[in-house]
């Protein structure tokens, strides 16, 4: 029979309990503690899991961003269709109205605003001022600082307002299939064809859907609206006040051509800004004149760019697309149809 414990005082009982409790804790700790090697193994396993999962998470996020980019381009393409239904033609790429002492220019991005749910900005735009008319900085300038969600690709993380205030756009209109962005007769005699800044080059042999002072209709798209590109992507220019690439309020910020392939390693030709410290993914050199500039379609999507055809359909185009096919997809009257990407 178990012998009864006898205590002479409460203090003696408390001392025995403390002694027993310490032994229990010591045994429990000995059973549950990790060794340093075990801890390092657990940390290594967690590191491997993170390394395996992180690319998948990043890939899923980029897939979501690319989907949003596709939806944005679909909205722009639908806006173009609605504009054509309402006006009887597609918008001009850039519309220039010269008057003594001033030059007023409007971009396709502004023409489409009422048709892409940007009516509030469209209603405030002063057509008598444009992008460089009298007092444009105070009249239309505040509008030019407004980010337009439909014109922005979420994969571009550089921000959507330049350091000097004007808003970026990642979507540009096709101004040439195979040459510089101004057609040989794109700047008519009524609009200063001899203006030294806008002296157009003669190297464009095939017409695209957009250009200066041109309003084309479906009948002009002989190759078919489902076979011809209207829009693609651009990597916005560096944050300085001369690199206008991807600026929706400026004529040479809303254009691209198919002279170079998607995400070409060859440089864009820019009239203002180059040579400058450009983004590595958007190289550029200085063009001899404003009319001889051209820009490639570029994006932050791996392996290609999104592009919208005139009928509003959007496809992803590989960087490896054949050069002749890429040129053919931009031409409205080159007899190129059923071109495989």
Residue frames as qw, qx, qy, qz and C-alpha x, y, z in Angstrom:
[[0.000, 0.890, 0.456, 0.000, 0.00, 0.00, 0.00],
 [0.388, 0.604, -0.037, 0.695, 1.27, 3.42, -0.98],
 [0.442, -0.362, -0.458, 0.681, 2.74, 5.31, 1.92],
 [0.004, 0.930, 0.360, 0.072, 0.95, 8.53, 2.77],
 [0.444, 0.419, -0.123, 0.782, 2.91, 11.72, 2.31],
 [0.422, -0.756, -0.402, 0.298, 3.29, 13.89, 5.36],
 [0.319, 0.603, -0.001, 0.731, 3.97, 17.62, 5.35],
 [0.425, -0.418, -0.495, 0.632, 4.89, 19.72, 8.28],
 [0.026, 0.602, 0.134, -0.787, 4.03, 23.01, 6.64],
 [0.587, 0.745, 0.268, -0.168, 2.48, 24.62, 3.55],
 [0.117, 0.844, -0.454, -0.262, 5.91, 25.88, 2.55],
 [0.399, -0.302, 0.852, 0.152, 7.22, 22.30, 2.44],
 [0.615, 0.458, 0.638, -0.069, 4.30, 21.24, 0.17],
 [0.406, 0.887, -0.014, -0.220, 4.89, 24.12, -2.22],
 [0.124, -0.702, 0.656, 0.246, 8.57, 23.25, -2.42],
 [0.525, -0.011, 0.845, 0.105, 7.82, 19.63, -3.35],
 [0.567, 0.682, 0.443, -0.132, 5.31, 20.74, -6.03],
 [0.221, 0.892, -0.287, -0.272, 7.82, 23.12, -7.58],
 [0.302, -0.475, 0.800, 0.206, 10.41, 20.34, -7.67],
 [0.565, 0.263, 0.781, 0.029, 8.02, 17.92, -9.39],
 [0.464, 0.827, 0.222, -0.228, 6.78, 20.54, -11.86],
 [0.039, 0.801, -0.505, -0.321, 10.34, 21.30, -12.94],
 [0.397, -0.206, 0.874, 0.188, 11.01, 17.63, -13.64],
 [0.561, 0.537, 0.624, -0.091, 7.83, 17.30, -15.70],
 [0.339, 0.899, -0.045, -0.273, 8.69, 20.35, -17.76],
 [0.155, -0.647, 0.684, 0.299, 12.22, 19.15, -18.26],
 [0.487, 0.056, 0.861, 0.136, 11.05, 15.78, -19.56],
 [0.497, 0.725, 0.448, -0.162, 8.40, 17.39, -21.79],
 [0.176, 0.887, -0.274, -0.329, 10.92, 19.80, -23.26],
 [0.303, -0.433, 0.801, 0.280, 13.33, 17.01, -23.96],
 [0.533, 0.305, 0.787, 0.058, 10.67, 15.15, -25.88],
 [0.415, 0.805, 0.420, -0.057, 9.45, 18.09, -28.08],
 [0.096, -0.828, 0.261, 0.487, 12.48, 20.30, -28.84],
 [0.798, 0.599, -0.009, 0.073, 14.03, 20.42, -32.37],
 [0.695, -0.327, 0.229, 0.597, 17.69, 19.93, -32.98],
 [0.032, 0.688, -0.245, -0.682, 19.53, 22.52, -35.08],
 [0.118, -0.122, 0.839, 0.517, 19.82, 20.04, -37.97],
 [0.161, 0.532, 0.831, 0.002, 16.08, 19.37, -37.92],
 [0.089, 0.808, 0.245, -0.529, 15.35, 23.10, -37.91],
 [0.026, -0.530, 0.508, 0.678, 17.66, 23.70, -40.88],
 [0.159, 0.146, 0.914, 0.343, 16.00, 20.86, -42.81],
 [0.157, 0.710, 0.650, -0.219, 12.56, 22.39, -42.22],
 [0.047, 0.778, -0.067, -0.622, 13.79, 25.81, -43.37],
 [0.111, -0.300, 0.737, 0.596, 15.34, 24.27, -46.48],
 [0.189, 0.398, 0.885, 0.148, 12.08, 22.48, -47.34],
 [0.132, 0.817, 0.398, -0.396, 10.13, 25.72, -46.96],
 [0.041, -0.650, 0.363, 0.666, 12.64, 27.48, -49.21],
 [0.159, -0.020, 0.867, 0.471, 12.28, 24.81, -51.90],
 [0.176, 0.615, 0.766, -0.063, 8.48, 25.04, -51.75],
 [0.076, 0.828, 0.115, -0.543, 8.61, 28.83, -52.09],
 [0.096, -0.467, 0.602, 0.640, 11.02, 28.54, -55.02],
 [0.165, 0.206, 0.910, 0.321, 8.68, 26.08, -56.72],
 [0.101, 0.712, 0.680, -0.146, 5.49, 28.01, -56.05],
 [0.072, -0.675, -0.026, 0.734, 6.66, 31.59, -56.65],
 [0.022, -0.176, 0.624, 0.761, 7.09, 31.25, -60.44],
 [0.030, -0.439, -0.870, -0.225, 3.66, 29.65, -60.65],
 [0.073, -0.753, -0.476, 0.448, 2.13, 32.51, -58.66],
 [0.071, -0.548, 0.241, 0.798, 3.93, 35.10, -60.79],
 [0.039, 0.052, 0.801, 0.596, 2.84, 33.31, -63.95],
 [0.024, -0.615, -0.788, 0.019, -0.77, 33.28, -62.78],
 [0.070, -0.746, -0.222, 0.624, -0.62, 36.99, -62.00],
 [0.045, -0.375, 0.487, 0.788, 0.87, 37.80, -65.40],
 [0.042, 0.301, 0.878, 0.370, -1.79, 35.66, -67.08],
 [0.026, -0.752, -0.599, 0.274, -4.43, 37.72, -65.30],
 [0.077, -0.670, 0.093, 0.732, -2.72, 40.96, -66.34],
 [0.080, -0.124, 0.716, 0.683, -2.49, 39.78, -69.94],
 [0.041, 0.534, 0.836, 0.118, -6.17, 38.89, -69.89],
 [0.035, -0.804, -0.337, 0.489, -6.99, 42.39, -68.65],
 [0.109, -0.472, 0.422, 0.766, -4.79, 43.83, -71.40],
 [0.090, 0.199, 0.856, 0.469, -6.70, 41.76, -73.95],
 [0.002, 0.716, 0.685, -0.134, -10.00, 43.05, -72.58],
 [0.087, -0.709, -0.022, 0.699, -8.74, 46.64, -72.76],
 [0.067, -0.244, 0.631, 0.734, -7.83, 46.21, -76.42],
 [0.054, 0.443, 0.866, 0.225, -11.22, 44.63, -77.09],
 [0.020, -0.787, -0.447, 0.424, -12.83, 47.71, -75.57],
 [0.063, -0.579, 0.296, 0.757, -10.73, 49.99, -77.78],
 [0.075, 0.018, 0.826, 0.558, -11.58, 47.87, -80.84],
 [0.035, 0.626, 0.779, -0.027, -15.28, 47.95, -79.99],
 [0.042, -0.754, -0.171, 0.632, -15.04, 51.71, -79.56],
 [0.068, -0.333, 0.562, 0.754, -13.58, 51.95, -83.05],
 [0.038, 0.322, 0.883, 0.341, -16.47, 49.91, -84.45],
 [0.029, -0.750, -0.595, 0.286, -19.02, 52.08, -82.67],
 [0.078, -0.618, 0.135, 0.771, -17.31, 55.23, -83.91],
 [0.051, -0.080, 0.736, 0.670, -17.49, 53.93, -87.47],
 [0.010, 0.530, 0.842, 0.095, -21.17, 53.07, -87.08],
 [0.065, -0.802, -0.393, 0.445, -21.93, 56.56, -85.80],
 [0.051, -0.738, 0.214, 0.638, -19.65, 58.60, -88.07],
 [0.786, 0.593, 0.062, -0.164, -19.50, 56.50, -91.24],
 [0.629, 0.589, -0.426, 0.275, -15.70, 56.16, -91.13],
 [0.778, -0.325, -0.318, 0.434, -12.91, 55.26, -88.76],
 [0.223, -0.945, -0.006, 0.239, -11.24, 58.10, -86.87],
 [0.518, 0.753, -0.328, 0.239, -8.12, 59.73, -88.28],
 [0.777, -0.101, -0.386, 0.487, -4.86, 58.73, -86.68],
 [0.283, -0.477, -0.201, 0.808, -4.05, 62.39, -86.12],
 [0.267, 0.803, 0.453, 0.280, -6.00, 65.32, -87.48],
 [0.421, -0.308, -0.037, 0.852, -3.97, 68.49, -87.96],
 [0.188, 0.879, 0.407, 0.163, -5.51, 71.88, -88.61],
 [0.503, -0.097, -0.017, 0.859, -3.00, 74.59, -89.38],
 [0.056, 0.943, 0.313, 0.095, -3.90, 78.20, -88.93],
 [0.358, 0.712, -0.232, 0.558, -1.63, 81.25, -89.03],
 [0.108, -0.628, 0.501, -0.586, 0.57, 81.18, -85.98],
 [0.573, -0.274, 0.649, -0.419, -0.67, 77.89, -84.59],
 [0.472, 0.147, -0.813, -0.309, -1.11, 74.20, -85.29],
 [0.659, -0.204, 0.413, -0.595, -3.94, 72.21, -83.71],
 [0.422, 0.208, -0.864, -0.180, -3.70, 68.41, -83.63],
 [0.754, -0.223, 0.302, -0.539, -6.18, 65.82, -82.35],
 [0.026, 0.325, -0.943, -0.062, -5.42, 62.12, -81.85],
 [0.573, -0.160, -0.703, -0.389, -7.51, 58.98, -82.44],
 [0.326, -0.175, -0.791, 0.488, -7.38, 58.45, -78.67],
 [0.169, 0.209, 0.306, -0.913, -9.54, 61.55, -78.20],
 [0.494, 0.050, -0.459, -0.737, -11.95, 60.68, -81.02],
 [0.551, -0.129, -0.816, -0.116, -12.68, 57.31, -79.40],
 [0.029, 0.088, -0.675, 0.732, -13.24, 58.53, -75.85],
 [0.587, -0.022, 0.142, -0.797, -17.04, 58.88, -76.11],
 [0.841, 0.128, -0.394, -0.347, -17.11, 55.27, -77.34],
 [0.621, 0.092, -0.707, 0.324, -14.99, 53.74, -74.54],
 [0.535, -0.703, -0.467, 0.047, -16.98, 55.17, -71.62],
 [0.466, -0.263, -0.145, 0.832, -14.81, 58.28, -71.24],
 [0.111, 0.770, 0.476, 0.409, -17.54, 60.77, -72.10],
 [0.369, -0.876, -0.176, 0.258, -16.71, 63.06, -69.18],
 [0.467, -0.445, 0.327, 0.690, -13.22, 63.76, -70.51],
 [0.345, 0.346, 0.620, 0.613, -14.45, 63.96, -74.10],
 [0.030, -0.871, -0.468, -0.145, -17.00, 66.60, -73.14],
 [0.365, -0.852, 0.018, 0.374, -14.32, 68.76, -71.54],
 [0.611, -0.066, 0.421, 0.667, -11.91, 68.52, -74.48],
 [0.215, 0.809, 0.044, -0.545, -11.62, 71.80, -76.40],
 [0.765, 0.352, 0.438, 0.315, -11.39, 71.04, -80.13],
 [0.291, 0.941, 0.007, 0.173, -10.31, 74.61, -80.85],
 [0.290, -0.833, 0.469, -0.037, -7.16, 74.04, -78.82],
 [0.899, 0.277, -0.338, 0.024, -6.16, 70.39, -79.35],
 [0.873, -0.308, -0.129, 0.356, -2.75, 69.30, -78.13],
 [0.554, -0.171, 0.033, 0.814, -0.82, 72.47, -78.90],
 [0.094, 0.747, 0.378, 0.539, -3.18, 75.33, -79.68],
 [0.019, -0.597, 0.230, -0.768, -3.39, 78.57, -77.70],
 [0.426, -0.445, 0.473, -0.630, -3.24, 77.99, -73.95],
 [0.798, -0.014, -0.556, -0.234, -3.48, 74.22, -74.38],
 [0.374, 0.163, -0.760, 0.506, -1.49, 73.67, -71.17],
 [0.200, 0.031, 0.550, -0.810, -4.27, 75.22, -69.09],
 [0.659, 0.128, -0.114, -0.732, -7.23, 74.29, -71.30],
 [0.918, 0.096, -0.316, -0.221, -6.65, 70.66, -72.32],
 [0.283, 0.518, -0.724, 0.357, -3.50, 70.09, -70.27],
 [0.470, -0.277, 0.630, -0.552, -5.36, 68.93, -67.15],
 [0.914, 0.179, 0.070, -0.358, -7.18, 66.33, -69.26],
 [0.678, 0.524, -0.510, 0.072, -3.87, 65.09, -70.66],
 [0.034, -0.473, 0.751, -0.459, -2.76, 64.33, -67.11],
 [0.763, -0.125, 0.314, -0.550, -5.69, 61.98, -66.56],
 [0.146, -0.217, 0.955, 0.143, -4.90, 58.23, -66.68],
 [0.730, 0.148, -0.193, -0.639, -7.35, 56.43, -68.98],
 [0.645, -0.259, 0.700, -0.163, -7.81, 52.88, -67.69],
 [0.856, 0.421, 0.278, -0.115, -8.86, 51.52, -71.08],
 [0.539, 0.785, -0.288, 0.102, -5.54, 52.71, -72.54],
 [0.168, -0.708, 0.640, -0.247, -3.32, 51.10, -69.89],
 [0.814, 0.080, -0.575, -0.020, -1.82, 47.63, -69.76],
 [0.677, -0.702, 0.125, -0.185, -1.49, 46.39, -66.15],
 [0.928, -0.030, -0.009, 0.372, 1.76, 44.58, -67.01],
 [0.388, 0.580, -0.131, 0.704, 3.49, 47.96, -67.38],
 [0.590, -0.626, -0.420, 0.289, 4.54, 48.81, -63.84],
 [0.439, 0.143, -0.052, 0.886, 6.27, 52.12, -64.58],
 [0.040, 0.541, 0.413, -0.731, 3.23, 54.13, -63.59],
 [0.361, 0.594, 0.653, 0.301, 0.71, 55.78, -65.84],
 [0.070, 0.992, 0.102, 0.002, 1.64, 59.43, -65.45],
 [0.672, 0.423, -0.189, 0.577, 4.98, 60.78, -66.60],
 [0.495, -0.347, -0.346, 0.718, 7.18, 62.65, -64.15],
 [0.068, -0.064, 0.091, 0.991, 6.30, 65.85, -65.97],
 [0.376, 0.221, 0.385, -0.814, 2.57, 65.23, -65.73],
 [0.621, 0.247, -0.336, -0.664, 1.10, 63.75, -68.92],
 [0.814, -0.095, 0.483, -0.308, -0.63, 60.40, -68.86],
 [0.109, -0.324, 0.875, 0.343, 0.71, 57.27, -70.50],
 [0.857, 0.229, 0.087, -0.454, -1.06, 54.88, -72.86],
 [0.470, -0.318, 0.797, 0.207, 0.11, 51.39, -73.76],
 [0.595, 0.449, 0.661, 0.092, -2.06, 51.14, -76.88],
 [0.031, -0.528, 0.339, 0.778, -1.13, 52.66, -80.21],
 [0.722, 0.565, 0.249, -0.312, -2.65, 52.81, -83.67],
 [0.701, 0.011, 0.515, 0.493, -1.03, 51.34, -86.77],
 [0.190, 0.835, -0.049, -0.514, 0.20, 54.16, -89.03],
 [0.414, 0.641, -0.557, -0.326, 2.28, 52.16, -91.53],
 [0.995, 0.013, 0.044, -0.094, 2.74, 48.60, -92.71],
 [0.899, 0.132, 0.042, 0.415, 6.31, 48.81, -93.92],
 [0.451, 0.506, -0.061, 0.733, 7.81, 52.25, -93.44],
 [0.129, 0.022, -0.395, 0.909, 7.84, 55.42, -91.43],
 [0.084, 0.474, 0.768, -0.423, 4.72, 56.65, -89.75],
 [0.296, 0.642, 0.096, -0.700, 3.78, 59.50, -92.13],
 [0.706, 0.452, 0.516, 0.177, 2.50, 58.54, -95.58],
 [0.453, 0.064, 0.306, 0.835, 4.25, 60.29, -98.50],
 [0.085, -0.442, -0.324, -0.832, 1.17, 62.44, -99.08],
 [0.416, -0.533, -0.710, 0.199, -0.11, 62.31, -95.53],
 [0.200, -0.621, -0.228, 0.723, 0.58, 65.98, -94.86],
 [0.459, 0.661, 0.512, 0.302, -1.26, 67.74, -97.65],
 [0.335, 0.367, 0.090, 0.863, -0.49, 71.10, -99.22],
 [0.344, -0.738, -0.237, -0.530, -3.30, 72.60, -97.17],
 [0.741, -0.672, -0.012, -0.004, -1.44, 71.49, -94.07],
 [0.119, -0.869, 0.476, 0.067, 2.11, 72.65, -94.76],
 [0.982, 0.157, -0.001, 0.101, 3.59, 69.76, -96.74],
 [0.571, 0.576, -0.293, 0.507, 6.86, 71.71, -96.73],
 [0.516, -0.788, 0.200, -0.268, 6.89, 72.17, -93.00],
 [0.357, 0.567, -0.725, 0.160, 10.43, 70.98, -92.09],
 [0.371, -0.294, 0.751, -0.460, 9.24, 69.17, -89.00],
 [0.744, 0.211, 0.521, -0.361, 6.61, 67.16, -90.83],
 [0.387, 0.552, -0.577, -0.462, 8.44, 66.49, -94.07],
 [0.910, -0.036, 0.323, -0.256, 7.05, 63.01, -94.86],
 [0.263, -0.408, 0.806, 0.339, 9.30, 60.24, -96.11],
 [0.683, 0.342, -0.321, -0.561, 8.54, 58.24, -99.23],
 [0.113, 0.316, -0.942, 0.019, 9.52, 54.83, -97.86],
 [0.503, 0.161, 0.707, -0.470, 6.00, 53.68, -96.99],
 [0.159, 0.090, -0.760, -0.624, 4.69, 51.56, -99.85],
 [0.325, -0.393, -0.841, -0.182, 1.64, 50.06, -98.15],
 [0.301, -0.496, 0.034, -0.814, -1.16, 51.93, -96.43],
 [0.191, -0.167, -0.864, 0.434, -2.32, 51.23, -92.88],
 [0.139, -0.707, -0.689, -0.077, -5.65, 52.05, -91.26],
 [0.247, -0.890, -0.201, 0.326, -4.39, 55.26, -89.60],
 [0.566, 0.160, 0.089, 0.804, -2.44, 58.28, -90.72],
 [0.077, -0.361, -0.168, 0.914, -2.42, 62.05, -90.70],
 [0.387, 0.382, -0.034, -0.838, -5.60, 63.70, -91.94],
 [0.340, 0.063, -0.839, -0.420, -6.98, 60.37, -93.16],
 [0.599, 0.002, 0.518, -0.611, -10.43, 59.03, -92.38],
 [0.228, 0.147, -0.885, -0.379, -10.73, 55.60, -93.91],
 [0.759, -0.033, 0.149, -0.633, -13.95, 53.61, -94.17],
 [0.763, -0.097, 0.638, -0.046, -14.46, 49.82, -94.34],
 [0.772, 0.619, 0.139, -0.038, -14.53, 50.07, -98.15],
 [0.233, 0.854, -0.463, 0.052, -10.90, 51.21, -98.07],
 [0.465, -0.457, 0.752, -0.099, -9.83, 48.07, -96.22],
 [0.700, 0.369, -0.441, -0.423, -9.58, 45.86, -99.29],
 [0.340, 0.265, -0.890, 0.148, -7.84, 43.07, -97.39],
 [0.623, -0.474, -0.583, -0.217, -10.76, 42.84, -94.96],
 [0.314, -0.739, 0.262, -0.536, -11.20, 44.18, -91.45],
 [0.909, -0.376, 0.151, -0.097, -10.64, 40.72, -89.97],
 [0.889, 0.198, 0.005, 0.413, -7.26, 40.48, -91.72],
 [0.352, 0.622, -0.100, 0.692, -5.85, 43.90, -90.84],
 [0.516, -0.400, -0.500, 0.569, -4.45, 45.23, -87.60],
 [0.038, -0.875, -0.196, -0.442, -5.51, 48.55, -86.11],
 [0.367, -0.824, 0.285, -0.324, -3.91, 48.57, -82.64],
 [0.817, 0.014, -0.493, 0.299, -1.11, 47.00, -80.68],
 [0.613, -0.746, -0.148, 0.214, 0.96, 47.70, -77.59],
 [0.424, 0.696, -0.272, 0.512, 3.89, 49.97, -76.83],
 [0.642, -0.387, -0.380, 0.541, 6.31, 50.26, -73.94],
 [0.034, -0.984, -0.169, -0.039, 5.99, 53.79, -72.68],
 [0.512, 0.636, -0.256, 0.517, 8.96, 56.09, -73.02],
 [0.529, -0.126, -0.492, 0.680, 11.37, 57.03, -70.29],
 [0.207, -0.852, -0.443, 0.185, 10.23, 59.66, -67.83],
 [0.289, -0.332, 0.099, 0.892, 11.62, 62.72, -69.52],
 [0.356, 0.667, 0.298, -0.583, 9.77, 65.45, -71.35],
 [0.262, 0.545, -0.535, -0.589, 11.13, 64.46, -74.78],
 [0.043, 0.048, -0.981, -0.182, 10.30, 60.74, -74.96],
 [0.543, 0.057, 0.090, -0.833, 6.65, 60.86, -75.97],
 [0.405, 0.036, -0.871, -0.274, 6.27, 57.17, -76.79],
 [0.353, -0.401, -0.838, 0.107, 3.00, 55.99, -75.32],
 [0.021, 0.295, 0.350, -0.889, 1.58, 59.44, -74.53],
 [0.280, 0.528, 0.797, 0.087, -2.09, 59.40, -75.58],
 [0.118, 0.879, 0.274, -0.372, -2.37, 63.16, -76.06],
 [0.056, -0.713, 0.443, 0.540, 0.51, 63.59, -78.54],
 [0.762, 0.500, -0.196, -0.361, 0.57, 62.60, -82.22],
 [0.566, 0.456, -0.684, 0.064, 3.81, 60.63, -82.13],
 [0.236, -0.275, 0.799, -0.479, 2.78, 59.03, -78.85],
 [0.728, 0.178, 0.412, -0.519, -0.24, 57.24, -80.33],
 [0.735, 0.549, -0.281, -0.282, 1.40, 55.50, -83.30],
 [0.573, -0.385, 0.693, 0.206, 3.38, 52.40, -84.20],
 [0.609, 0.526, -0.402, -0.437, 4.32, 50.71, -87.47],
 [0.968, -0.050, 0.246, -0.028, 5.04, 47.16, -88.65],
 [0.459, 0.771, -0.436, 0.068, 8.43, 48.09, -90.07],
 [0.074, 0.422, -0.843, 0.324, 10.03, 46.27, -87.13],
 [0.583, -0.240, -0.762, -0.147, 8.74, 43.05, -85.62],
 [0.613, -0.723, -0.163, -0.275, 7.16, 42.80, -82.17],
 [0.672, -0.703, 0.190, 0.133, 9.61, 43.55, -79.35],
 [0.754, 0.563, -0.136, 0.312, 12.38, 44.02, -81.90],
 [0.694, -0.457, -0.029, 0.555, 15.91, 44.32, -80.58],
 [0.385, 0.353, 0.233, 0.820, 16.43, 47.01, -83.22],
 [0.100, -0.348, -0.389, 0.847, 15.80, 50.55, -81.98],
 [0.232, 0.830, 0.504, -0.061, 12.79, 52.71, -82.63],
 [0.367, 0.248, 0.145, 0.884, 13.45, 55.93, -84.55],
 [0.190, -0.809, -0.491, 0.261, 12.27, 58.90, -82.51],
 [0.349, 0.743, 0.128, 0.557, 12.44, 62.50, -83.71],
 [0.277, -0.886, 0.085, -0.362, 12.74, 64.20, -80.34],
 [0.696, -0.676, 0.194, -0.144, 14.22, 62.15, -77.60],
 [0.937, -0.119, 0.185, 0.272, 17.03, 59.96, -78.87],
 [0.658, -0.026, -0.714, 0.238, 19.75, 59.33, -78.09],
 [0.432, -0.620, 0.253, -0.604, 18.70, 59.37, -74.47],
 [0.095, -0.190, 0.925, -0.315, 18.74, 57.00, -71.54],
 [0.679, -0.064, -0.350, -0.642, 15.88, 54.87, -72.82],
 [0.814, -0.255, 0.424, -0.304, 14.40, 51.82, -71.18],
 [0.233, -0.378, 0.851, 0.280, 16.48, 48.74, -72.11],
 [0.434, 0.321, 0.842, 0.014, 13.36, 47.02, -73.44],
 [0.384, 0.848, 0.363, -0.046, 12.51, 50.05, -75.63],
 [0.517, -0.288, 0.260, 0.763, 15.72, 51.13, -77.40],
 [0.389, 0.867, 0.307, -0.048, 15.66, 54.12, -79.72],
 [0.504, -0.082, 0.238, 0.826, 17.76, 56.25, -82.04],
 [0.153, 0.619, 0.116, -0.762, 17.17, 59.73, -83.35],
 [0.589, 0.561, 0.550, 0.192, 15.29, 59.94, -86.66],
 [0.386, 0.113, 0.244, 0.882, 16.55, 62.39, -89.33],
 [0.235, -0.202, -0.125, -0.942, 13.18, 64.16, -89.32],
 [0.505, 0.015, 0.531, -0.681, 9.79, 63.96, -87.69],
 [0.785, 0.305, -0.111, -0.527, 8.23, 62.29, -90.72],
 [0.614, 0.379, -0.692, -0.031, 10.82, 59.51, -90.82],
 [0.310, -0.357, 0.728, -0.496, 10.17, 58.25, -87.30],
 [0.760, -0.093, -0.527, -0.368, 8.80, 54.78, -86.58],
 [0.382, -0.419, 0.657, -0.496, 8.14, 52.64, -83.52],
 [0.381, 0.024, -0.914, -0.136, 7.81, 48.89, -83.01],
 [0.745, -0.468, -0.208, -0.428, 5.01, 47.16, -81.13],
 [0.335, 0.301, -0.752, 0.481, 6.41, 46.31, -77.70],
 [0.697, -0.545, -0.177, -0.432, 5.03, 44.89, -74.46],
 [0.221, -0.532, 0.722, -0.382, 5.93, 43.45, -71.06],
 [0.932, -0.001, 0.198, -0.303, 4.25, 40.14, -71.92],
 [0.464, -0.421, 0.735, 0.261, 6.66, 37.26, -72.34],
 [0.474, 0.073, 0.808, 0.342, 7.12, 36.24, -75.96],
 [0.183, 0.455, 0.638, 0.594, 4.94, 38.70, -77.84],
 [0.128, 0.090, 0.155, -0.975, 2.35, 41.47, -77.93],
 [0.340, 0.551, 0.721, -0.246, -1.41, 41.76, -78.02],
 [0.008, -0.110, 0.414, 0.903, -2.88, 43.16, -81.20],
 [0.430, 0.507, 0.581, -0.470, -6.39, 44.19, -82.23],
 [0.275, 0.234, 0.677, 0.641, -7.69, 43.89, -85.77],
 [0.175, -0.108, -0.150, -0.967, -10.02, 46.43, -87.29],
 [0.562, -0.354, -0.594, -0.454, -13.01, 44.17, -86.66],
 [0.516, -0.641, 0.233, -0.518, -12.26, 44.31, -82.93],
 [0.973, -0.146, -0.168, 0.056, -10.84, 40.82, -82.50],
 [0.188, -0.839, 0.496, -0.120, -7.70, 40.54, -80.35],
 [0.969, 0.092, -0.189, 0.129, -4.87, 38.04, -80.68],
 [0.534, -0.722, 0.357, 0.258, -1.50, 37.47, -79.09],
 [0.704, 0.680, -0.196, 0.053, 1.29, 37.80, -81.67],
 [0.875, -0.301, 0.068, 0.372, 4.59, 36.00, -81.14],
 [0.163, -0.828, 0.335, 0.418, 7.88, 37.86, -81.29],
 [0.425, -0.231, 0.770, 0.416, 8.95, 35.20, -83.80],
 [0.604, 0.642, 0.409, -0.234, 6.28, 36.04, -86.39],
 [0.619, 0.240, 0.421, 0.618, 7.55, 36.12, -89.96],
 [0.137, -0.397, 0.000, 0.908, 8.41, 39.68, -90.99],
 [0.133, -0.083, -0.591, -0.791, 6.44, 39.58, -94.24],
 [0.302, -0.531, -0.786, -0.095, 3.39, 38.22, -92.43],
 [0.270, -0.568, -0.410, 0.660, 3.66, 40.99, -89.84],
 [0.006, -0.232, 0.252, 0.939, 3.82, 43.63, -92.59],
 [0.207, -0.249, -0.760, -0.564, 0.90, 42.03, -94.40],
 [0.273, -0.566, -0.748, 0.215, -1.24, 42.14, -91.28],
 [0.131, -0.554, -0.216, 0.793, -0.91, 45.94, -91.20],
 [0.006, -0.091, 0.507, 0.857, -1.65, 46.62, -94.86],
 [0.498, 0.396, 0.469, -0.613, -5.21, 47.57, -95.80],
 [0.700, 0.625, 0.014, -0.344, -4.75, 47.04, -99.54],
 [0.044, -0.624, 0.747, 0.225, -1.82, 44.72, -100.10],
 [0.810, 0.158, -0.416, -0.382, -3.90, 41.67, -101.13],
 [0.233, 0.236, -0.887, 0.322, -2.65, 39.74, -98.10],
 [0.727, -0.295, 0.013, -0.620, -5.41, 37.59, -96.64],
 [0.971, -0.185, -0.116, -0.100, -5.58, 34.46, -94.49],
 [0.345, 0.627, -0.584, 0.383, -2.14, 35.13, -93.05],
 [0.833, -0.369, -0.404, 0.080, -1.20, 32.60, -90.37],
 [0.269, -0.880, 0.308, -0.242, 0.34, 33.93, -87.18]]
